[in-house]
Structure formats: structure tokens, C-alpha cells
């Protein structure tokens, strides 16, 4: 096992990795930008080293600086979390050069699955179903028009190098095609440094279902069940649940086998996720994320498997501790991403100071967060405040538990997605599991009305909290709260 792990990330995922390390008796090193100097994850780590910048390229994306800190602190492994450098093969190369272990997959897996065209070709080769479309990037608009006719409209234009739905354009008619290709190419070039785009059949109203996979360095590869991630806006997930409400044992066996084939095709050796689109009884490979996912806690909840610990153990050379038959589904779990965003203003990020913060608790509740009262959500990073995870015996009980938890959750100072989640939990189509990736758009009118009502109710509910933080008391109250919280963390560490 490793002696010391540097976590090349921030926020809740940094704390999540540190918790796993502490249970394995492994010391941790945090790195932080100037903006994150007072962040909770810097206090939770055994050591914390400054990156001396808030510019991404000179902080969390600066591989040279991160490697130097790892060498300086004696870290023998680096965990990249998700985002930032987690799917950058250059980090693994630099780790190899300096005899540091990257807690993640090998370079070839990251590169092969990071390119949408290459990954699709691989999937077709090993027999994993793929969406009809081009096997090569678009180089000529006229050729693209011919292929679109063959595939059949609507089609979707995607960036080969990108992810997260960035730059995707759906085209319903030929007249729109040239403009969509140009727009996606320009955005792909500016965002990913690679303007290659490709064309696929657009599957309307699909479900987004993904399979967690685990693989070690001894030839063992398994899947750790499925997750439903269909509730999205602008191709970004808002709510995830496990297992998928439509999953049967027969479908899980087929899709799970495809997920394992996908992982084995690139000699995978870590935790990863294979994502599929599902429509009308058929499923299609979408992509593979070669890292730990934001939504991994719901899989942990229904299987009892600590995925981050497994990542660390695999990287240290251990064999997986279980086989496919050992993986069982226990109950149902739901995760709500609580972001500093305004759901009544197209989910616009709303960074700012958390004047008041009270998280929910009780049986079946898990909170993954890195904030506290008085903390300021930065404008330059992701707007996540917390991940709220519930686990119950079945889906109706999980929805009821999530409703209860959301009603206990209080955030004062910034608009959040809590009202959206409250409205969604009461939505009949959601309760009936009529889910698809266009769910929010199709239910927008009803959701907006419910969100407006919830916002008004919440404003009344927290009026007493607001009164507690009057201008002449605010600074003292925040200071006391932060100091108490930090002192508790430090005392816990000493024990």
C-alpha cells in the first residue's frame, strides 16, 4: 500500500478521496489555489501545499507544479479525482517518469476512450452496440450531407475530443447542417484544442444509463451495476439514481457484459464508467469515462462497495476482492447535485458567500460536501455546494427520503438547485419513472411553476435564519461558525 497520496483536485471529491485514504492508513497531501486557501479540503488533509495561483493553467492544470509538490512531500501516488487532469494522459506519463503511481488507468485507455471516433471503432470491433454514424471525422460538408441522408435526420454533430455535451448540435434539416458543423468545430477547437467533429443518428428521448466497472492489473474485470442519469440540462446531469428503474436482470446481464467488453478492449485497470443510450428496448454505446464519476456514491450505497478504496488498492497492485457474482443490488439510491445555480434563470451559476448552511441527516442520508457557513462559492470553478445521497429499500421510499432531506437542507446567501430538486421529487412523471434526456424541457412549464412556489415557501421558512445574520451580527456569526467548524475538524484528525 502507498505511504502518501497527493490529491490533484479540490472540493468534495478531494475530501472523498482523503476519507478513503484515512481508512487505509495512508497520509494525504492537498494542493490548493489562491482562491481555495480557506477551503475545507485543505484543512482535512495531513498536509496542504499552495499552488500560488488561481489561474487554472498555473494551478490545478499545472502538471509540472503538481509533480514537484509530490516529490517535495514524498507522495508515492497521485489521485486526480474527476475533472481537471483526471483524463489527461500526460499526467500519467509524468508520474511514470518520476516513479509515482497514478491512481487511474493506463495512458492507452485514456487516449482510446477519450477520442469518440476511436472508441466507437473499438466498440464495433468487440461487438458493443453503437449508434449509426460516421467512423471518421467530418472533413467535407457535402460528404456530411450525403452521410446524413443515409443515416436519416435528425442527426447530431459531436466533438471527437470533448465531453460533457460541449458543442453538441442537433440537426433536423439539411439546411442547418453546414452551420452546425462549423459551430461545433470552432467550439471544439477553442475548448479542447482539437476541431475534429463527427456525425451520428440522433436518438430522440433516450434514457441515459451507465455501468460502473472495476478492473485490476491481474486480468479481473467486473461491472458494479447500473445508474440512471437521464435528468439533465444542456447534457449535464442533475439527478442520478441506482439502479435504473427500467432495469431487469436480463437487461443488466446484457448491458453489463457490453460494459466489461468495452473495458477489456482497452486493457482497463481502475474504476471507470461505460455510458449508454437506451431507447425502445435497444442500447447504444455513448462513451467511457476513464475516472471516478461524480455520481459514484449511489453505486456504493446499493452495493456496499467503496469504489475509491478499490481504485487505490488496484493501483497499489492488489487484486479485486470480489467477483461478479458477489455484486448484489440492495435497495435504491438517489443523488441530487446541489449547485449554486438559479433554476428560475436557466440554471445560471450564482457564486457567493454562504451566510447560513445546515445540511440534512438521519437514516439513509449521505452528504458529500466541502463547504461551511461563511464559505464563498468561487466563480472560477464548478458551482457545486454538495452531493445529497439517499438510500432506501425501494424507489418510492428513496423519493420520500429525498423529499424529507431536501426539506431539511438550508442554504442562505446564494440561489441553489434545491427548489428544482424539491419540485422534481413531486413530479408525477418522475415518480412514475418516465425518464429521458429531454425530461426537463418537456416538463418545464410544470416544473417552473412548482419551483416558484417552493422558492416562496423556502423564503418564508428561512426568514428566521436571515434575521440571525443581520448586518451588524453577520461577520461575528460567520467567523464563530467557521472557527468552530475548523477546530472540530482539526480535533477529529488529532484523535
C-alpha positions in Angstrom: 0.0 0.0 0.0 1.1 3.6 -0.5 2.6 5.7 2.2 1.3 9.1 1.0 -1.2 10.1 -1.7 -1.4 13.6 -3.3 -4.9 14.5 -4.3 -4.7 16.6 -7.5 -8.2 18.1 -7.1 -10.3 20.3 -4.8 -13.7 20.4 -3.0 -15.8 17.5 -2.1 -14.0 15.0 -4.3 -10.7 15.8 -2.6 -12.3 15.1 0.8 -13.9 11.9 -0.6 -10.5 10.6 -1.6 -8.9 11.7 1.6 -11.5 9.7 3.6 -10.7 6.6 1.7 -7.0 7.1 2.3 -7.5 7.7 6.0 -9.4 4.3 6.3 -6.4 2.7 4.6 -4.0 4.4 6.9 -2.5 6.4 4.1 -1.3 10.0 4.6 -2.7 12.7 2.3 -1.4 15.8 0.6 -3.8 18.6 -0.6 -2.9 21.2 -3.2 -4.7 24.4 -3.4 -5.0 27.5 -5.5 -5.0 31.0 -4.0 -8.8 31.0 -4.3 -9.0 27.8 -2.2 -6.7 28.8 0.6 -9.5 28.7 3.2 -11.4 25.7 1.6 -12.3 22.8 3.9 -10.4 20.2 2.0 -7.1 22.0 2.8 -7.8 21.5 6.5 -8.8 17.9 6.1 -5.6 16.7 4.5 -2.5 15.8 6.5 -0.5 18.3 4.5 -1.6 21.2 2.2 0.7 22.9 -0.3 -0.1 26.1 -2.2 -0.1 26.3 -6.0 0.5 30.0 -5.7 -2.0 31.0 -8.4 -5.7 30.9 -9.2 -5.2 30.6 -12.9 -6.2 27.1 -13.9 -3.2 26.6 -16.2 -0.9 27.6 -13.3 -2.7 25.7 -10.6 -4.8 22.6 -10.9 -3.8 22.0 -14.5 -0.1 22.6 -14.0 1.4 19.1 -14.2 4.9 20.2 -13.5 4.0 22.1 -10.4 1.9 19.1 -9.1 4.7 16.6 -9.8 7.2 18.9 -8.0 4.9 19.1 -4.9 4.5 15.3 -4.9 8.3 14.9 -5.0 8.8 17.5 -2.3 6.3 15.9 0.1 7.3 12.3 -0.6 4.0 11.3 -2.1 4.3 8.0 -3.9 0.9 8.2 -5.6 -1.4 10.8 -7.1 -5.2 10.6 -7.3 -6.7 13.0 -9.8 -10.3 12.8 -8.7 -12.7 13.8 -11.6 -12.4 16.8 -14.0 -9.1 18.7 -14.2 -6.3 16.3 -15.1 -8.3 13.0 -14.5 -8.4 12.1 -18.1 -5.2 13.7 -19.3 -2.6 11.0 -20.3 0.2 13.5 -19.8 -0.2 13.3 -16.0 0.4 9.5 -16.1 3.5 9.9 -18.3 5.0 12.4 -15.8 4.1 10.1 -12.9 5.9 7.2 -14.6 9.0 9.4 -15.3 9.2 10.2 -11.5 8.4 6.8 -10.1 5.0 8.0 -8.8 1.9 5.8 -9.2 -1.2 7.4 -10.9 -4.3 6.1 -9.3 -6.2 5.6 -12.5 -6.0 3.7 -15.8 -3.1 3.4 -18.2 -2.4 6.0 -20.9 -3.7 3.9 -23.8 -7.1 3.5 -22.1 -7.4 7.2 -21.5 -6.4 8.1 -25.1 -8.5 5.4 -26.7 -11.7 6.3 -24.8 -11.0 10.0 -24.9 -11.5 10.1 -28.6 -15.1 9.5 -29.6 -14.3 8.2 -33.1 -11.6 5.8 -31.9 -13.7 4.5 -29.1 -16.7 3.9 -31.4 -14.5 1.9 -33.8 -13.2 -0.1 -30.9 -16.7 -0.9 -29.7 -17.8 -2.0 -33.1 -14.8 -4.3 -33.3 -15.6 -6.0 -30.0 -19.3 -6.3 -30.6 -20.7 -3.5 -28.4 -23.8 -1.8 -30.0 -23.1 1.7 -31.3 -25.3 4.5 -32.7 -25.4 4.6 -36.5 -23.0 7.2 -37.8 -19.6 8.1 -39.2 -16.4 6.2 -38.3 -14.3 9.1 -39.4 -14.2 12.8 -38.7 -16.1 15.3 -40.9 -13.7 16.9 -43.5 -16.2 17.9 -46.2 -19.7 19.4 -45.8 -21.0 17.8 -49.0 -19.9 14.4 -47.9 -21.5 15.0 -44.5 -24.8 15.9 -46.2 -24.7 12.6 -48.1 -24.0 10.7 -44.9 -26.8 12.5 -43.0 -29.3 11.4 -45.7 -28.1 7.8 -45.4 -28.3 7.9 -41.6 -31.6 9.7 -41.6 -32.5 13.0 -39.9 -32.3 14.1 -37.1 -28.6 13.8 -36.7 -26.2 15.1 -34.1 -22.8 16.8 -34.6 -20.3 16.0 -31.8 -16.7 16.9 -30.9 -14.4 13.9 -31.1 -12.1 15.1 -28.3 -14.7 16.6 -26.0 -17.2 15.5 -23.4 -19.9 16.8 -21.1 -22.1 17.7 -24.1 -20.0 20.7 -25.0 -20.7 21.9 -28.5 -23.2 19.2 -29.5 -25.6 20.4 -32.2 -28.8 18.5 -33.2 -29.7 19.0 -36.9 -33.2 18.3 -38.2 -32.9 19.5 -41.8 -30.1 19.6 -44.4 -30.1 23.4 -44.5 -28.9 23.5 -40.9 -26.1 21.1 -41.3 -23.2 23.3 -42.6 -23.8 25.9 -39.9 -23.9 23.2 -37.1 -20.7 21.6 -38.3 -18.9 25.0 -38.3 -20.1 26.0 -34.9 -19.2 22.7 -33.3 -15.7 22.6 -35.0 -15.0 26.1 -33.7 -16.1 25.4 -30.1 -14.2 22.1 -30.1 -11.0 23.8 -31.3 -11.2 26.5 -28.7 -12.2 24.2 -25.8 -10.2 21.0 -26.5 -7.6 22.1 -28.9 -9.0 19.6 -31.5 -11.6 20.7 -34.0 -12.4 17.2 -35.2 -16.2 16.5 -35.2 -18.3 13.6 -36.4 -21.9 12.8 -37.2 -24.4 10.3 -35.7 -28.0 9.4 -35.8 -29.8 11.5 -33.1 -31.7 9.2 -30.8 -34.7 11.2 -29.6 -35.9 11.0 -25.9 -33.4 8.3 -24.9 -32.6 7.2 -21.4 -29.0 7.7 -20.2 -27.9 4.5 -18.4 -24.3 3.9 -17.3 -22.5 0.9 -15.8 -19.7 1.2 -13.2 -16.8 -1.0 -14.0 -13.8 -2.1 -11.9 -10.7 -3.8 -13.2 -7.4 -4.8 -11.7 -3.9 -5.5 -13.0 -4.4 -9.3 -12.8 -6.9 -9.7 -15.6 -10.1 -9.3 -13.5 -12.9 -7.0 -14.8 -16.4 -6.7 -13.4 -19.3 -4.3 -13.5 -20.8 -2.9 -10.4 -24.3 -2.5 -11.6 -26.1 0.4 -13.3 -27.2 4.0 -12.8 -29.9 6.1 -14.4 -28.7 9.6 -15.4 -31.4 10.8 -17.7 -32.3 14.0 -15.8 -30.1 16.5 -17.5 -30.0 20.1 -18.7 -27.6 21.0 -21.5 -26.2 17.5 -21.4 -25.1 18.0 -17.7 -26.5 15.6 -15.1 -28.6 16.9 -12.3 -30.0 13.8 -10.6 -28.8 10.2 -10.7 -30.3 7.0 -9.3 -29.2 3.4 -8.9 -30.3 1.1 -10.2 -32.2 2.3 -13.3 -35.9 2.0 -12.8 -36.3 0.0 -16.1 -33.5 -2.4 -15.4 -34.2 -6.2 -15.4 -31.8 -9.0 -14.6 -31.7 -9.9 -18.3 -31.0 -6.4 -19.5 -28.4 -5.9 -16.8 -26.6 -9.0 -17.8 -26.5 -7.9 -21.5 -25.5 -4.3 -20.8 -23.1 -5.3 -18.1 -21.4 -7.7 -20.5 -21.1 -4.9 -23.0 -19.5 -2.7 -20.4 -17.0 -5.3 -19.5 -16.2 -5.8 -23.2 -15.6 -2.1 -23.5 -13.2 -2.0 -20.5 -11.3 -5.1 -21.7 -10.9 -3.7 -25.2 -8.5 -1.0 -23.8 -6.9 -3.2 -21.1 -8.6 -1.1 -18.4 -7.2 -1.2 -14.8 -9.1 1.1 -12.5 -12.6 2.3 -11.7 -14.4 3.6 -14.8 -17.9 4.1 -16.3 -19.3 2.9 -19.6 -22.3 5.1 -20.7 -25.1 4.0 -22.9 -28.2 5.5 -24.5 -31.3 3.3 -24.2 -34.4 3.6 -26.4 -37.2 1.3 -27.4 -35.5 -1.8 -26.0 -32.2 -1.1 -27.6 -29.0 0.3 -26.1 -26.0 2.0 -27.7 -22.5 2.8 -26.5 -22.1 6.5 -25.8 -18.7 6.9 -24.2 -16.4 5.7 -21.4 -15.3 7.9 -18.6 -11.9 6.8 -17.5 -12.1 8.1 -14.0 -14.3 8.1 -10.9 -17.7 9.6 -11.6 -19.5 12.4 -9.7 -22.4 10.0 -9.1 -20.3 7.1 -7.7 -21.9 7.3 -4.2 -25.2 5.9 -5.3 -23.5 2.8 -6.6 -21.6 2.5 -3.3 -25.0 2.8 -1.5 -26.7 -0.1 -3.3 -23.7 -2.4 -3.4 -21.7 -1.6 -0.2 -18.5 -1.4 -2.3 -16.2 1.5 -1.6 -15.2 2.4 -5.2 -12.4 4.9 -4.3 -10.8 2.4 -1.9 -10.9 -0.2 -4.7 -9.2 2.4 -7.1 -6.4 2.9 -4.6 -6.0 -0.8 -3.9 -5.9 -1.7 -7.6 -3.3 1.0 -8.2 -1.2 -0.5 -5.3 -1.2 -3.8 -7.1 -4.0 -5.7 -5.2 -6.5 -8.0 -6.9 -10.2 -7.2 -6.8 -11.6 -8.5 -3.5 -14.8 -9.9 -5.2 -16.0 -11.4 -8.4 -19.2 -10.6 -10.5 -21.4 -13.0 -8.5 -20.5 -11.2 -5.3 -22.0 -7.9 -6.6 -25.6 -7.6 -5.4 -28.2 -4.8 -5.6 -29.6 -3.7 -2.2 -32.4 -1.2 -2.4 -32.4 2.1 -4.3 -30.3 5.3 -4.1 -30.8 8.8 -5.5 -28.2 11.6 -5.7 -29.1 15.3 -6.1 -26.4 17.7 -7.1 -26.9 20.8 -5.0 -25.3 23.6 -7.0 -25.1 27.4 -6.5 -27.3 28.0 -9.6 -30.6 29.8 -10.2 -33.1 27.2 -11.5 -35.5 30.1 -12.4 -32.9 31.7 -14.5 -31.8 28.8 -16.8 -29.5 27.4 -14.1 -27.1 30.4 -14.3 -24.2 29.9 -11.8 -24.7 32.1 -8.7 -21.4 32.1 -6.8 -21.3 33.9 -3.5 -21.0 33.6 0.3 -22.9 31.0 2.2 -24.4 33.1 5.0 -26.2 30.2 6.5 -25.8 26.4 5.9 -27.5 23.5 7.5 -27.3 20.0 5.9 -29.8 17.2 6.4 -29.2 14.0 8.3 -30.8 10.8 9.6 -31.0 7.3 8.4 -30.1 6.6 4.8 -28.6 10.1 4.2 -25.1 10.8 2.9 -23.6 14.2 2.3 -20.5 14.7 0.2 -19.6 18.4 0.5 -16.7 20.7 1.0 -18.4 23.9 2.2 -19.3 25.5 5.5 -21.2 28.6 6.8 -19.2 31.6 5.7 -17.5 29.9 2.8 -17.6 31.6 -0.6 -18.5 29.6 -3.7 -15.9 30.8 -6.2 -16.9 32.0 -9.6 -14.0 30.3 -11.4 -14.8 26.7 -10.5 -17.8 24.4 -10.7 -20.7 25.7 -8.7 -21.3 22.5 -6.7 -22.2 23.0 -3.0 -22.9 19.4 -2.1 -24.0 16.0 -3.3 -27.0 14.8 -1.3 -27.4 11.0 -1.5 -30.2 8.9 0.0 -30.6 5.2 0.2 -33.8 3.2 1.0 -35.4 -0.2 0.4 -37.0 0.8 -2.9 -37.5 3.7 -5.2 -40.7 5.2 -3.7 -39.1 5.1 -0.2 -35.9 6.7 -1.7 -38.0 9.5 -3.2 -39.8 10.1 0.1 -36.5 10.1 1.9 -35.0 12.6 -0.6 -38.1 14.9 -0.1 -37.5 14.8 3.6 -33.8 15.5 3.3 -34.3 18.4 0.9 -36.8 20.0 3.3 -34.1 19.9 6.0 -31.4 21.3 3.7 -31.0 25.1 4.3 -28.6 27.3 2.3 -28.7 31.1 2.8 -26.8 33.6 0.7 -27.0 32.2 -2.8 -29.7 30.7 -5.1 -29.4 26.9 -5.3 -30.9 24.0 -7.2 -32.7 22.8 -4.0 -36.1 24.2 -5.2 -35.6 22.4 -8.5 -35.0 19.1 -6.8 -38.0 19.5 -4.5 -40.2 20.2 -7.5 -38.8 17.2 -9.4 -39.4 14.8 -6.5 -43.1 15.8 -6.6 -43.4 15.5 -10.3 -45.7 12.6 -11.3 -43.7 11.7 -14.5 -40.5 11.5 -12.3 -42.3 9.4 -9.7 -43.6 7.1 -12.4 -40.0 6.8 -13.8 -41.0 8.2 -17.2 -37.4 9.4 -17.7 -35.5 10.6 -20.7 -32.8 13.2 -21.5 -35.3 15.8 -22.6 -37.3 15.4 -19.4 -36.7 18.9 -18.1 -37.5 20.6 -21.4 -40.8 18.6 -21.8 -41.9 19.2 -18.2 -40.5 22.8 -18.0 -43.9 24.6 -17.5 -45.0 22.4 -14.6 -41.5 22.4 -13.0 -41.1 26.2 -13.2 -44.5 26.7 -11.5 -43.5 24.3 -8.7 -40.1 25.8 -8.4 -41.6 29.3 -8.0 -43.9 28.0 -5.3 -41.0 26.2 -3.5 -38.8 29.3 -3.6 -41.6 31.4 -2.0 -42.1 28.7 0.7 -38.4 28.5 1.4 -38.0 32.2 1.7 -40.6 32.2 4.4 -39.1 29.2 6.1 -35.6 30.8 6.4 -36.7 34.2 7.4 -35.7 33.5 11.0 -32.3 32.3 9.8 -31.9 35.5 7.8 -32.8 37.5 10.9 -30.0 35.7 12.8 -27.4 37.1 10.3 -28.4 40.8 10.4 -25.7 43.1 9.0 -24.3 44.1 12.4 -24.1 40.5 13.5 -23.1 38.8 10.2 -19.3 39.0 10.4 -19.1 37.8 14.0 -21.6 35.0 13.4 -19.8 33.7 10.3 -16.4 34.0 12.0 -17.6 32.0 15.0 -19.2 29.3 12.8 -16.1 28.9 10.7 -13.7 28.8 13.6 -15.9 26.2 15.4 -16.1 24.0 12.3 -12.4 24.1 11.6 -11.5 23.4 15.2 -13.8 20.4 15.2 -12.1 19.0 12.0 -8.6 19.5 13.4 -9.5 17.9 16.8 -11.0 14.9 14.9 -7.8 14.5 13.0 -5.7 14.5 16.1 -7.8 11.8 17.6 
